[in-house]
Amino acid sequence: MMNNAQGQATAWQSAADLRELTQAEIGDWTRQLDGIPPETRSIEGLEAYLTGVEAAGRTHQKPYRDAQNELGLAKRRADLEAKIADARASLRSASRSADPQPAQNLPAWVFALMLELFSSQATSIAFVSLLLLYGRPKEPEAVLDVAEGPIV
């Protein structure tokens, strides 16, 4: 019983540690997200702009390079927002399923019954015999040849 209680306490502690780590990661991602300018355009709009500039053949100009950098920022913003959303969803699901469940201990009479059942030498021998009987490899079945009959 003490092992079950200790295992349950360890599981709760590791869940609390995981929650703190996830919250710290969310805080770090939020700080990184704050570093991206809010006027950064969308990924789709920037990709359409870059495609148009490439079609016009003006890839050597500064606005094209700026748009490429802004595209990198937009992709980073989308990645950070997805990570934050996933982490928050996992925290929500963990908090819903974190209802403490009491440890399910076997009743004492089960141990007494098992002790009584396997304390006899005859019961142990019969149990080992059954294991040997049902654990042996099966014999291969005879293969039938249509023209010649059974082949062994």
C-alpha positions in Angstrom: 0.0 0.0 0.0 2.8 2.4 0.8 4.3 1.7 -2.7 1.0 2.7 -4.3 0.8 5.9 -2.2 4.4 6.7 -3.0 3.9 6.0 -6.7 0.8 8.2 -6.7 2.6 11.0 -5.0 5.5 10.8 -7.5 3.0 10.9 -10.4 1.4 14.0 -9.0 4.7 15.7 -8.5 5.9 14.9 -12.0 2.5 16.2 -13.3 3.1 19.5 -11.4 6.6 19.7 -12.6 5.4 19.2 -16.2 2.8 21.9 -15.8 5.4 24.4 -14.5 7.7 23.6 -17.4 4.9 24.0 -19.9 3.9 27.3 -18.4 7.5 28.5 -18.6 7.7 27.4 -22.2 4.5 29.3 -23.0 6.0 32.4 -21.3 9.2 32.1 -23.4 7.2 31.7 -26.6 5.0 34.6 -25.8 8.1 36.8 -25.2 9.5 35.7 -28.6 6.1 36.4 -30.2 6.2 39.9 -28.7 9.5 40.5 -30.5 7.8 40.1 -33.9 6.3 43.4 -35.2 2.5 43.3 -35.2 2.4 44.9 -38.7 4.1 41.8 -40.2 1.9 40.6 -43.1 0.4 37.2 -43.5 2.3 34.2 -45.0 -0.1 33.9 -47.9 0.1 37.6 -48.8 3.9 37.6 -48.6 4.2 34.5 -50.7 1.9 36.0 -53.4 4.0 39.2 -53.4 7.3 37.3 -53.7 5.8 35.2 -56.6 4.8 38.4 -58.4 8.2 40.0 -57.9 9.9 36.8 -59.2 7.7 36.8 -62.2 8.6 40.5 -62.9 12.3 39.6 -62.5 13.0 42.2 -59.8 14.6 39.8 -57.3 17.7 42.0 -57.0 15.9 44.9 -55.3 15.7 45.6 -51.6 11.9 45.3 -51.2 12.2 41.7 -52.4 14.8 40.9 -49.7 12.8 42.7 -47.1 9.7 40.6 -48.0 11.8 37.5 -47.7 12.8 38.5 -44.2 9.3 39.4 -43.3 8.1 36.0 -44.6 10.5 34.4 -42.2 9.1 36.4 -39.4 5.5 35.5 -40.4 6.4 31.8 -40.5 8.0 32.1 -37.0 4.9 33.9 -35.7 2.7 31.2 -37.0 4.9 28.5 -35.5 5.0 30.2 -32.1 1.2 30.7 -32.1 0.7 27.0 -32.9 3.1 25.9 -30.1 1.3 28.2 -27.6 -2.1 26.9 -28.7 -1.0 23.2 -28.4 0.6 23.8 -25.0 -2.5 25.5 -23.7 -4.7 22.7 -25.0 -2.5 20.1 -23.4 -2.7 22.0 -20.1 -6.5 22.1 -20.3 -6.7 18.4 -21.1 -4.3 17.6 -18.3 -6.3 19.7 -15.8 -9.5 17.9 -16.8 -8.0 14.5 -16.4 -6.0 15.4 -13.3 -8.8 14.5 -10.9 -7.0 12.5 -8.2 -8.0 8.9 -8.4 -7.6 6.8 -5.3 -5.1 4.0 -5.6 -6.8 0.7 -6.4 -5.5 -1.8 -3.9 -6.3 -5.4 -4.0 -8.3 -6.6 -1.0 -6.4 -8.6 1.6 -8.5 -11.7 1.0 -7.1 -11.9 -2.6 -3.6 -12.3 -1.2 -4.8 -14.8 1.4 -6.6 -16.8 -1.4 -3.5 -16.8 -3.6 -1.3 -17.9 -0.7 -3.6 -20.7 0.2 -4.0 -21.8 -3.5 -0.3 -21.9 -4.3 1.1 -23.0 -0.9 0.4 -26.6 -1.7 3.0 -28.6 -3.5 0.5 -30.5 -5.5 -1.1 -27.3 -6.8 2.3 -26.0 -7.9 3.1 -29.2 -9.7 -0.2 -29.2 -11.5 0.2 -25.6 -12.5 3.7 -26.2 -14.0 2.4 -29.3 -15.8 -0.4 -27.2 -17.4 2.1 -24.6 -18.4 4.3 -27.3 -20.0 1.3 -28.9 -21.7 0.0 -25.8 -23.3 3.3 -24.2 -23.9 4.8 -26.8 -26.1 5.2 -26.2 -29.8 2.4 -27.5 -32.0 3.2 -30.4 -34.3 3.1 -29.5 -38.0 0.1 -30.8 -39.9 0.4 -33.2 -42.8 0.5 -31.5 -46.2 -1.8 -33.0 -48.8 -0.6 -33.4 -52.4 -3.5 -33.7 -54.8 -1.8 -36.2 -57.1 -0.1 -38.5 -54.6 -2.0 -38.2 -51.3 -0.7 -37.1 -47.9 3.0 -36.2 -47.5 4.4 -36.4 -44.0 
